[in-house]
Amino acid sequence: MSKKFLFVAILCLIAAAVFTGGSVSAASSCTTLKDEVITYSPGHYLYGDPILPGYDAFGYNYQAYLFKGSYANIYLGRDGLPPYAGDDAAYLDANPSAEWKWYWPYRTTRVLMKWNDAWLSNKDCDGNGTLDRHYGYPSYIGSGAWETNHMLDSYLDGDLTCNWVYFTKIIAAPADATASGGTWYAADGTEIGPSIWGEFATIQSVYNDPCAGFTGIEYLSPDHAGFGGW
């Protein structure tokens, strides 16, 4: 299994997720989740239901800017399938198509994602009926958006149970940054980090898998690894 593949797939999903809404407030005010107007997208298992504060059945808490749960539950709802709760046999008996989803083999991987309002807001302030992204900016560039991703799982190596943990921080590239050769650089030429999906940069990654000989920091931005100052 590739932890980096899992992470990039998560990032792709969050960046592409869409939520629909009914009538909304004027652009001068904001619609919140408490208004129960913004709903899950067509095709989602919860389509038509309002997105409410607190955790949903899949592990998303849009009000608190986080997801916590099975890797498979990041995708199952979007594909029109119910949340996975850990019983393989029962789940596949009721939802046999899940077995052929690319993410099904990673269902035991636990994920904790956190993001800020610029990445994915818990409000609709531009009046388009969806949760805002990079509000006030034409793209993520320069928006100050950030996200963290924390994954953990285990595997068997002979009779030994091996545990691995992966953590990464990503940011939206600053407005005055430049991308070159797959890496973002600050205006003064300092390396920010590897480019991901065009508008983002990795500023830190940590991978621990003692069985495979991996411990500690994989990458640390030469500029800085904090979320401020971008």
KOLLUM-97252 format. One record per residue (C-alpha): residue number from 1; residue in one letter; x, y, z. Coordinates in steps of 0.2 Angstrom, whole numbers, plus 5000, padded with zeros to 4 digits. Each point is the difference from the previous one (the first is absolute). Example, Ala and Ser with C-alpha at 12.3 -4.5 7.8 and 13.67 -1.06 7.14 Angstrom:
# residues 2
(node 1; "a"; (5062; 4978; 5039));
(node 2; "s"; (5006; 5017; 4997));
This chain:
# residues 230
(node 1; "m"; (5000; 5000; 5000));
(node 2; "s"; (5006; 5018; 4996));
(node 3; "k"; (4997; 5012; 5014));
(node 4; "k"; (5003; 5014; 4988));
(node 5; "f"; (4988; 4994; 4988));
(node 6; "l"; (4987; 4999; 5013));
(node 7; "f"; (5004; 5018; 5005));
(node 8; "v"; (4999; 5007; 4983));
(node 9; "a"; (4984; 4991; 4997));
(node 10; "i"; (4993; 5009; 5015));
(node 11; "l"; (5006; 5017; 4995));
(node 12; "c"; (4992; 4997; 4983));
(node 13; "l"; (4983; 4996; 5007));
(node 14; "i"; (4999; 5014; 5012));
(node 15; "a"; (5005; 5012; 4986));
(node 16; "a"; (4987; 4994; 4989));
(node 17; "a"; (4985; 4997; 5012));
(node 18; "v"; (4984; 5010; 4997));
(node 19; "f"; (4986; 5004; 5011));
(node 20; "t"; (4983; 5006; 4993));
(node 21; "g"; (4988; 5012; 5008));
(node 22; "g"; (4982; 5007; 4999));
(node 23; "s"; (4996; 5018; 5002));
(node 24; "v"; (5014; 5009; 5009));
(node 25; "s"; (5003; 5017; 5007));
(node 26; "a"; (5006; 5015; 4990));
(node 27; "a"; (5018; 5000; 4997));
(node 28; "s"; (5002; 5014; 5013));
(node 29; "s"; (4996; 4988; 5014));
(node 30; "c"; (5005; 4982; 5003));
(node 31; "t"; (4989; 4984; 5000));
(node 32; "t"; (5006; 4988; 5014));
(node 33; "l"; (4998; 4982; 5003));
(node 34; "k"; (4988; 5004; 5014));
(node 35; "d"; (4988; 5007; 4986));
(node 36; "e"; (4998; 4982; 4994));
(node 37; "v"; (5001; 5006; 4982));
(node 38; "i"; (5016; 4993; 4993));
(node 39; "t"; (4997; 4982; 4995));
(node 40; "y"; (5011; 4985; 4995));
(node 41; "s"; (5003; 4999; 4981));
(node 42; "p"; (4990; 4990; 4988));
(node 43; "g"; (5006; 4982; 5000));
(node 44; "h"; (5006; 5001; 5018));
(node 45; "y"; (4992; 4987; 5012));
(node 46; "l"; (4993; 5014; 5010));
(node 47; "y"; (4994; 5010; 4985));
(node 48; "g"; (4987; 5013; 5004));
(node 49; "d"; (5004; 4999; 5019));
(node 50; "p"; (5006; 5017; 5007));
(node 51; "i"; (5018; 5000; 5006));
(node 52; "l"; (4999; 5003; 5018));
(node 53; "p"; (5012; 5005; 5014));
(node 54; "g"; (5009; 4985; 5008));
(node 55; "y"; (5006; 4984; 4993));
(node 56; "d"; (4990; 4992; 4986));
(node 57; "a"; (4999; 4981; 4998));
(node 58; "f"; (5016; 4999; 4989));
(node 59; "g"; (5011; 5010; 5012));
(node 60; "y"; (5000; 5017; 4993));
(node 61; "n"; (4997; 5015; 5011));
(node 62; "y"; (4999; 5015; 4988));
(node 63; "q"; (4996; 5012; 5014));
(node 64; "a"; (5016; 4996; 5009));
(node 65; "y"; (5010; 4998; 4984));
(node 66; "l"; (5005; 4981; 5003));
(node 67; "f"; (4998; 4982; 4995));
(node 68; "k"; (5003; 4985; 5011));
(node 69; "g"; (4997; 4983; 4995));
(node 70; "s"; (5003; 4986; 4987));
(node 71; "y"; (5009; 5004; 4984));
(node 72; "a"; (4986; 4992; 4991));
(node 73; "n"; (4987; 5011; 5008));
(node 74; "i"; (5009; 5015; 4991));
(node 75; "y"; (4993; 4993; 4984));
(node 76; "l"; (4985; 4989; 5003));
(node 77; "g"; (4987; 5013; 5003));
(node 78; "r"; (5005; 5009; 4984));
(node 79; "d"; (4998; 4984; 4991));
(node 80; "g"; (4982; 4997; 5007));
(node 81; "l"; (5005; 4987; 5012));
(node 82; "p"; (4997; 5000; 5019));
(node 83; "p"; (5014; 5002; 5013));
(node 84; "y"; (5011; 4986; 5004));
(node 85; "a"; (5000; 4995; 5018));
(node 86; "g"; (5013; 4986; 5001));
(node 87; "d"; (4991; 4984; 4996));
(node 88; "d"; (5006; 4995; 4983));
(node 89; "a"; (4988; 4985; 4997));
(node 90; "a"; (4984; 5010; 5005));
(node 91; "y"; (5005; 5015; 4990));
(node 92; "l"; (5004; 4990; 4984));
(node 93; "d"; (4984; 4990; 5002));
(node 94; "a"; (4990; 5015; 5000));
(node 95; "n"; (5011; 5010; 4988));
(node 96; "p"; (5009; 4988; 4988));
(node 97; "s"; (5006; 5014; 4988));
(node 98; "a"; (5011; 5007; 5014));
(node 99; "e"; (5013; 4985; 4998));
(node 100; "w"; (5005; 5007; 4983));
(node 101; "k"; (5003; 5018; 5005));
(node 102; "w"; (5018; 5005; 4999));
(node 103; "y"; (5000; 5006; 5018));
(node 104; "w"; (4992; 4984; 5008));
(node 105; "p"; (5017; 4992; 5004));
(node 106; "y"; (5005; 5015; 5010));
(node 107; "r"; (4984; 5000; 5011));
(node 108; "t"; (5010; 4995; 5016));
(node 109; "t"; (5011; 5016; 4998));
(node 110; "r"; (4994; 5013; 5013));
(node 111; "v"; (5001; 5018; 4994));
(node 112; "l"; (4999; 5017; 5009));
(node 113; "m"; (4999; 5015; 4989));
(node 114; "k"; (4999; 5018; 5005));
(node 115; "w"; (4999; 5016; 4990));
(node 116; "n"; (4996; 5018; 5001));
(node 117; "d"; (4986; 5011; 4994));
(node 118; "a"; (5010; 5005; 4985));
(node 119; "w"; (5002; 4982; 4995));
(node 120; "l"; (4981; 4995; 5002));
(node 121; "s"; (4989; 5012; 5010));
(node 122; "n"; (4985; 4995; 5011));
(node 123; "k"; (4990; 5015; 4992));
(node 124; "d"; (4994; 5006; 4983));
(node 125; "c"; (5004; 5019; 5000));
(node 126; "d"; (5001; 5002; 4981));
(node 127; "g"; (4982; 4995; 4997));
(node 128; "n"; (5003; 4985; 4988));
(node 129; "g"; (4992; 4987; 5011));
(node 130; "t"; (5015; 4990; 5005));
(node 131; "l"; (5013; 5001; 5013));
(node 132; "d"; (5013; 5013; 4996));
(node 133; "r"; (5018; 4996; 4994));
(node 134; "h"; (5014; 5013; 5000));
(node 135; "y"; (4986; 5013; 5003));
(node 136; "g"; (5006; 5017; 4993));
(node 137; "y"; (5013; 4993; 4989));
(node 138; "p"; (4998; 4994; 4982));
(node 139; "s"; (5010; 4984; 5004));
(node 140; "y"; (5009; 4992; 5015));
(node 141; "i"; (5016; 5009; 4996));
(node 142; "g"; (5003; 5013; 5013));
(node 143; "s"; (4984; 4996; 5010));
(node 144; "g"; (5010; 4993; 5016));
(node 145; "a"; (4991; 4983; 4998));
(node 146; "w"; (5007; 4985; 5009));
(node 147; "e"; (4997; 4982; 5004));
(node 148; "t"; (5007; 4987; 5011));
(node 149; "n"; (4999; 4981; 4997));
(node 150; "h"; (5004; 4987; 5013));
(node 151; "m"; (4998; 4981; 4995));
(node 152; "l"; (5004; 4984; 5010));
(node 153; "d"; (4998; 4982; 4997));
(node 154; "s"; (5009; 4983; 5003));
(node 155; "y"; (5005; 4985; 4990));
(node 156; "l"; (5008; 4983; 5003));
(node 157; "d"; (5018; 4996; 4996));
(node 158; "g"; (5000; 4982; 5004));
(node 159; "d"; (4994; 4998; 5018));
(node 160; "l"; (5004; 5018; 5004));
(node 161; "t"; (4987; 5013; 5000));
(node 162; "c"; (5008; 5016; 4993));
(node 163; "n"; (4992; 5017; 5003));
(node 164; "w"; (5002; 5015; 4988));
(node 165; "v"; (4996; 5019; 5002));
(node 166; "y"; (5000; 5013; 4987));
(node 167; "f"; (4998; 5019; 5003));
(node 168; "t"; (5001; 5014; 4988));
(node 169; "k"; (4997; 5019; 4999));
(node 170; "i"; (4995; 5009; 4984));
(node 171; "i"; (4997; 5018; 4996));
(node 172; "a"; (4993; 5010; 4985));
(node 173; "a"; (5015; 5008; 4992));
(node 174; "p"; (5003; 5019; 5004));
(node 175; "a"; (4995; 5013; 4987));
(node 176; "d"; (5018; 5005; 4996));
(node 177; "a"; (5006; 4982; 5000));
(node 178; "t"; (5007; 4991; 4984));
(node 179; "a"; (4999; 4982; 4995));
(node 180; "s"; (5014; 4992; 4991));
(node 181; "g"; (5005; 4982; 4997));
(node 182; "g"; (4986; 4994; 5011));
(node 183; "t"; (5005; 5011; 5015));
(node 184; "w"; (4993; 5016; 5007));
(node 185; "y"; (5012; 5014; 5004));
(node 186; "a"; (4997; 5016; 5010));
(node 187; "a"; (5003; 5017; 4992));
(node 188; "d"; (5018; 5000; 5008));
(node 189; "g"; (5004; 4984; 4992));
(node 190; "t"; (4998; 4989; 5016));
(node 191; "e"; (4993; 4983; 4997));
(node 192; "i"; (4982; 4998; 5006));
(node 193; "g"; (4997; 4982; 4996));
(node 194; "p"; (4994; 4988; 4987));
(node 195; "s"; (4986; 5005; 4989));
(node 196; "i"; (4983; 4990; 5002));
(node 197; "w"; (4986; 5002; 4988));
(node 198; "g"; (5006; 5016; 4993));
(node 199; "e"; (4995; 5013; 5014));
(node 200; "f"; (5007; 4991; 5015));
(node 201; "a"; (5017; 4996; 5008));
(node 202; "t"; (5005; 4987; 5013));
(node 203; "i"; (5009; 5009; 5014));
(node 204; "q"; (5002; 4985; 5012));
(node 205; "s"; (4999; 4981; 4999));
(node 206; "v"; (5003; 4987; 5014));
(node 207; "y"; (5000; 4981; 4997));
(node 208; "n"; (5003; 4987; 5014));
(node 209; "d"; (5000; 4982; 4995));
(node 210; "p"; (5014; 4991; 5011));
(node 211; "c"; (4998; 4984; 4992));
(node 212; "a"; (5004; 5007; 4983));
(node 213; "g"; (5014; 5011; 5007));
(node 214; "f"; (4991; 5017; 4999));
(node 215; "t"; (5000; 5012; 5014));
(node 216; "g"; (4997; 5018; 5002));
(node 217; "i"; (5000; 5015; 4988));
(node 218; "e"; (5000; 4996; 4981));
(node 219; "y"; (4999; 5019; 4995));
(node 220; "l"; (5001; 5016; 5009));
(node 221; "s"; (4998; 5017; 4990));
(node 222; "p"; (5016; 5010; 5000));
(node 223; "d"; (4989; 5015; 5001));
(node 224; "h"; (4990; 4995; 5015));
(node 225; "a"; (4987; 4987; 5005));
(node 226; "g"; (4987; 5011; 5009));
(node 227; "f"; (4984; 5005; 4993));
(node 228; "g"; (5003; 5019; 5003));
(node 229; "g"; (5009; 5011; 4989));
(node 230; "w"; (4996; 4994; 4983));
